[in-house]
Amino acid sequence: MRSAKPVAIMILPIGVALLLPGCLPSQQAPAKADLRATDTAGRVPALVDAAGQDDARTLAELVRALSDEDPAVRLFAIQALDRRTGQTLGYRYYESADHRQAAAERWHRWLDEQDGPAPSAAVDPAP
């Protein structure tokens, strides 16, 4: 009767060879986090970072991201907005395009209300 041990010894190096490439660092440079990146890998880290920022410009980018085609981008955008503002305004990233559009419009109105009127320039009285 043959032992199964030699077969296992032959299979082990093959398994290691198949798994090893997944453990090695990628030769491709990681995507740079950018709110306006066209790829999800570049946008999602920027959306996560924007959740912790206190910058009006990033709020506008988060609101724009609610209309993105990629559900992952929409998910991270609404999570960032919720974290920063404490509200979702009824937006759900997984809803139909019509429902998402209506909620995104609420966010755009909210954003416009945050801007408020522009301060008027102070005029020095004539001497």
Buried (B, 14 or more C-beta within 10 A) or exposed (E): EEEEEEEEEEEEEEEEEEEEEEEEEEEEEEBEBEBEBEEBEBBBBBBBEBBEBEEEEBBBBBBBBBBBEBEBBBBBBBBBBBEBBEEBBEBEBEBEEEEBEBBBBBBBEBBEEEEEEEEEEEEEEEE
